[in-house]
Amino acid sequence: MPTTIKFESAQIISIGDKEYLAVELKDYPAKIAAKKFVADMKSKVYELTVKLFRDKRSLEANAKAWKLINSLAQELGLNPVDVYRRHVEEIGNFEQYLMIEAAYEDFDKAWTYNHLGRYSKIIGESREKKGYVWVAAFKGSSSFDTKTMYHFIENIIFECKQFGVEYLSPDELERVMSNHEKYQDKVA
């Protein structure tokens, strides 16, 4: 299972002819996670991926998105969940899996269990393995960070404009997203 450690500063440390990446462990959970990782390391090669940390989307942003989705669905005579899932798909927030076609139904049940926003679909057959299919497993907005959520809402607003549905103005969208960032600054 991957180990996630948040840090704000890092440096390269040289010891003899070797160089190491050192990160500052500021909080207790990061220290514990790092110690556990080092203690559990096997004599194998590991891969480190570093990415910019982003906060999860806010409940306010999610509520605004659903308000827009419901209005759009009502205008178009569609199921709100179908509208939501189409926009999730357009954001492209998914994982891709290769599996035996007969296992897909069980995978889909497990992937979507207790998650309205999650869904999956078969996107193609494997060219190399007979009886295998490629599956796109889409993640719902509960997994979105603030940047992805911003683009998700922008995408919904674009469609609302096309069909004359009341939508958030750019100022309102900015306010929703900045309120979340201000809140995060206070609790950090």
C-alpha positions, 0 to 999 in steps of 0.5 A: 500500500502506498505511503503518503507523507505531506511536507513543505520543505526538502533538500538534498543531503550528500553523504560520501558519494551518495545523495539523499532527498530529505524532507522535513516532517513537521507533524506527528502523522508524517513522522509516524508514517515515515518511520513505519515506511522505513521500518517496513522497507524490503531490499527492493527498488522503490519509486517516489512520486512527488506532487503538489498537495491540494485540499479536498473540495468543500461541501459548499462547492459540492452543494453548488455543483449539485444545485446546478446539476439538478437545475440542468437535469430538470431543464433537459428532462434527464436523471440528475445522476446521469448528468453528474456522471457525464460531467465526472467523465468529462473531467477525466478523473478515472483509473484504468484497469485490465481485467477478465471480462467475466469479472467486470460485473463484480468489479463494478459492484465493488467500485460503486458500492456506497458511492453515488458518484463512482461508476465504471464502464468497459472502454475496450477489449484487450488486443493482447489478452483474449477475454480481457477488457479495459475498464475505466473506473470513474471517481466521484466528486468526493475525491476531487481536490479544489482545482478539479472541483473548480473545473468540474463546476466550470464545466457544468456552468458552461452547459447551463449557459448553453441551455439557458439554465440559471448558473453561478456567475464567475464572481460567485464561483470564485467566492465559493472556492475562495471561502474554502481556501480561507477556511483551510488557511484558518484551520491549518 
